[in-house]
Amino acid sequence: MDYAQALLDLRNGEIEAITVEPQNFPAFQKAWSAFPYQNTVKGIAQRAGKVTYVRSK
């Protein structure tokens, strides 16, 4: 998955959420650290290490 594009799509309201599995988190973290709009997205921890990212209201 292209997490950089997914984060932009999430910010722009084109998608509702991104769910990141623990094994994919390193790839997501790389995109997240370069994402300039981190304050527009929030992560919600799920069970078993999953995190769902949604737009902040």
C-alpha positions as CSV (number, residue, x, y, z in Angstrom):
1,M,0.0,0.0,0.0
2,D,1.2,3.5,-0.7
3,Y,0.7,5.0,2.7
4,A,1.8,8.5,1.6
5,Q,-1.0,8.7,-0.9
6,A,-3.4,7.0,1.5
7,L,-2.7,9.7,4.1
8,L,-3.3,12.5,1.5
9,D,-6.6,10.8,0.5
10,L,-7.6,10.5,4.1
11,R,-6.8,14.2,4.7
12,N,-8.8,15.2,1.6
13,G,-11.8,13.1,2.6
14,E,-11.5,10.7,-0.3
15,I,-11.3,7.7,2.0
16,E,-12.7,7.3,5.5
17,A,-9.9,5.4,7.3
18,I,-6.6,3.6,7.0
19,T,-6.1,0.5,9.1
20,V,-2.5,-0.4,9.7
21,E,-1.6,-4.0,10.8
22,P,1.5,-4.4,13.1
23,Q,3.6,-6.0,10.4
24,N,3.0,-3.0,8.1
25,F,3.6,-0.4,10.7
26,P,7.3,0.3,9.7
27,A,6.2,1.2,6.2
28,F,3.4,3.4,7.5
29,Q,5.8,5.1,10.0
30,K,8.1,6.1,7.2
31,A,5.2,7.8,5.3
32,W,3.8,9.3,8.6
33,S,7.1,10.9,9.5
34,A,7.2,12.7,6.1
35,F,3.5,13.7,6.2
36,P,3.3,17.5,6.9
37,Y,-0.4,17.4,8.0
38,Q,-0.1,15.1,11.0
39,N,-2.5,17.2,13.1
40,T,-5.3,16.5,10.6
41,V,-5.2,12.8,11.2
42,K,-5.6,10.8,14.4
43,G,-4.9,7.2,15.3
44,I,-7.2,5.0,17.2
45,A,-5.6,1.9,18.8
46,Q,-7.3,-1.4,18.2
47,R,-6.7,-4.9,19.5
48,A,-3.7,-7.0,18.5
49,G,-1.6,-4.0,17.6
50,K,-3.9,-2.6,14.8
51,V,-4.2,1.1,14.5
52,T,-7.0,2.9,12.5
53,Y,-6.3,6.4,11.3
54,V,-9.2,8.8,10.7
55,R,-9.6,12.5,9.9
56,S,-9.5,14.7,13.0
57,K,-12.7,16.8,13.4
